Amino acid sequence: MKVKVYSLDGSPTDDVELPKVFHTPLREDLVRRAVISAQSARFQPYGPSLVAGKQTSAESIGKGRGMARIKRTKSGRHEGAFVPQAVGGRRAHPPKVQKKLHKKINDKERGLAIRSAIAATSSSDLVRRRGHRIDDRQVPIVVSDDFQQMSKANNVRETLVKLGLGEEVERLHRGRKQRPGKGKMRGRRRRVPKGPLFVVDRVCPVEKALSNLPGIDVARSENLNAEALAPGGVAGRLSVWTLSALKRAGEIYG
């Protein structure tokens, strides 16, 4: 399948054949497993202190008093302590740091998941199903290598509008919402929708420029992973490739 190569002014300049990796059958189950594996690898083991809820001088008052023989505080209202069912007591089955949180996946399955996620970016139906705003252009969108030399976020935004992604940029700008509840205090104050993924072939100035636009991610051809190509385990992310990055992906993934 051939797609058009666009210049920075949005006009098509040439046609390019998509690499064979874009013809990989879709495996949504493997894509989801690969994303979960990547997310669980970042989990940090946690658990309470071994003496949590046990640092008290509470004692049982014994039997024959018509009350439960649980440990009680020695002053005040003689409330229950230490035991799991008491307020401030220990937990019955607390989380343990020895628990294995990482969900592993075989290397060949992970490779197939990445190739399948790459192929899903060439399906207009899957891209629209994820909520991306695109016109009747073919996906993925391929631009010339001059795009990698852009260093200003305003210039990049103007180029995206010329490439037919104006509605997508507006969706990302308006989709930023403040999270309700206590989530605002825990390092995730705003919720930003996922936008397009830009794939380049090397370190270039446009990476910094794109980082100033909300919801947009940048990756290099050799560093693609299932989580970047299918956020949340849902394949079909809108992707914009530079011409050299597309050729490099064909060499790496076949």
Buried (B, 14 or more C-beta within 10 A) or exposed (E): EEBBBBBBEBEEEEEBEBBEBBEBEBBBEBBBBBBBBBBBEEEEEEEEEEEEBEEBEBEBBEEEEEEEEBBBBEEEEEEBBBBEEBEEBBEEEBEEEEEEEBBEBEEEBBBBBBBBBBBBBBBBEBBBEBBBBBEEBBBBBBBBBEBBEBEEBEEBBBBBBBBBBBEBBEBBBEBEEEEEEEEEEEEEEEEBBBBBBBBBBBEBEBBEBBEEBEBBBBBBBEEBBBBBBBBEBBBBBBBBBBBBBBBBBBEEBE
